[in-house]
């Protein structure tokens, strides 16, 4: 049986949290976080691309729904789907074990950096016409995370 994404995140945190804290102490928080965001962004963008190709599906709603079933395995996420269509997927995450884990570590800001910011890079991997909007997260103390995925029309291809 494969390891769930939440378990992978917990394992990775054992190395990444001390590494990021050391980078922040050495380089300053803004510079260190920028480096981490770029490095992880490249990784998660590739994950998004691979996930999209593996699904072999053009329906954005179906692909994003499948991705969240993967991220939510082992009851890692509780969420309400508000809209699902070929060009959109809207949902609110109402409970998140990733946020709970990082809050228990006393590192929610690192949780946001290491987990939440990956959502945007993963969405970029779904293709240049995929846009994610999110205005709040549980990790940052909000009541829910508001994910809004859209397929946008590229002006050059219209």
C-alpha positions in Angstrom: 0.0 0.0 0.0 1.3 3.4 -0.9 1.9 6.1 1.7 -0.8 8.8 1.8 0.0 12.4 1.0 -0.6 13.5 4.6 1.9 10.9 5.8 4.4 12.0 3.2 4.0 15.6 4.4 4.7 14.6 8.0 7.8 12.6 7.0 9.1 15.5 4.8 8.5 18.0 7.7 11.1 16.2 9.8 13.7 17.4 7.3 12.2 20.4 5.7 11.2 22.4 8.9 14.8 22.4 10.4 16.2 23.1 6.9 14.0 26.0 6.2 14.6 27.4 9.7 18.3 27.2 9.2 18.0 28.9 5.8 15.9 31.7 7.4 18.5 32.2 10.1 21.3 32.4 7.5 19.7 34.3 4.7 16.8 36.1 6.3 13.2 34.9 6.2 12.1 36.7 2.9 15.1 35.4 0.9 15.0 31.9 2.3 11.2 31.6 1.8 11.6 32.8 -1.8 14.2 30.1 -2.5 12.0 27.4 -0.9 8.9 28.6 -2.8 10.8 28.5 -6.1 12.3 25.1 -5.5 9.1 23.5 -4.3 7.1 25.3 -6.9 9.1 23.6 -9.7 8.5 20.2 -8.0 4.8 20.7 -7.5 4.3 22.1 -11.0 5.8 18.8 -12.3 3.5 16.8 -10.0 0.5 18.7 -11.5 1.7 18.1 -15.0 2.2 14.3 -14.3 -1.2 14.1 -12.6 -3.0 15.8 -15.5 -1.3 13.5 -18.1 -2.0 10.4 -16.0 -5.7 11.3 -15.8 -5.8 11.8 -19.6 -8.9 13.9 -19.1 -9.9 17.4 -20.4 -12.6 18.0 -17.7 -10.9 20.3 -15.2 -13.6 19.5 -12.6 -13.0 15.8 -12.8 -9.2 16.2 -12.6 -9.3 18.5 -9.6 -11.9 16.3 -7.8 -9.6 13.4 -8.3 -6.6 15.3 -7.0 -8.4 16.3 -3.9 -9.5 12.7 -3.3 -5.7 11.9 -3.4 -4.7 14.7 -1.1 -7.6 13.9 1.3 -6.8 10.2 1.7 -6.8 9.0 5.3 -9.3 11.7 6.2 -6.7 14.4 5.7 -9.3 16.8 4.3 -12.9 17.5 4.8 -14.5 19.6 2.1 -17.7 20.7 0.5 -17.8 20.8 -3.3 -19.8 23.9 -4.3 -19.5 23.5 -8.1 -18.0 21.0 -10.5 -18.0 21.4 -14.3 -15.7 20.8 -17.2 -14.3 24.3 -16.8 -14.5 24.9 -13.0 -14.2 23.4 -9.6 -15.1 25.3 -6.4 -14.8 23.9 -2.9 -14.3 24.9 0.6 -12.0 22.8 2.8 -13.5 22.8 6.3 -11.0 20.6 8.1 -7.4 19.9 7.3 -4.9 17.5 9.0 -2.0 19.3 7.3 -2.9 22.5 9.1 -3.6 20.6 12.3 -0.2 18.9 12.1 1.8 22.1 11.5 -0.2 24.0 14.2 0.7 21.1 16.6 4.4 21.6 15.6 4.0 25.3 16.4 4.9 26.1 12.8 1.8 27.1 10.9 3.7 29.7 8.9 6.1 27.0 7.7 3.1 24.8 7.0 1.7 27.5 4.8 5.0 27.8 3.0 5.6 24.1 2.5 2.0 22.8 1.9 -0.4 25.6 1.0 1.7 27.5 -1.5 2.2 24.2 -3.4 -1.5 24.4 -4.5 -0.8 27.2 -6.9 2.2 25.5 -8.5 0.2 22.2 -8.8 -2.6 24.1 -10.6 -0.1 25.6 -13.0 0.9 22.1 -13.8 -2.7 21.3 -14.9 -2.0 23.6 -17.9 -1.6 27.3 -18.8 -5.3 27.7 -19.0 -5.9 26.7 -15.3 -6.3 29.4 -12.7 -6.6 28.9 -9.0 -7.9 31.6 -6.7 -7.8 31.1 -2.9 -8.3 34.0 -0.5 -7.9 32.2 2.9 -6.6 29.1 4.5 -7.2 27.1 7.7 -3.4 27.1 8.1 -3.5 30.9 8.5 -6.4 30.7 11.0 -9.4 31.2 8.7 -12.6 29.1 9.1 -12.0 27.3 5.8 -9.9 27.3 2.6 -11.7 28.6 -0.4 -10.4 26.9 -3.5 -11.7 28.2 -6.9 -10.3 26.6 -10.0 -11.1 27.9 -13.5 -10.2 27.2 -17.0 -9.5 30.6 -18.5 -9.5 31.5 -22.2 -6.1 32.5 -23.5 -6.5 35.7 -25.5 -4.0 34.5 -28.1 -5.9 31.3 -28.8 -9.4 33.0 -29.0 
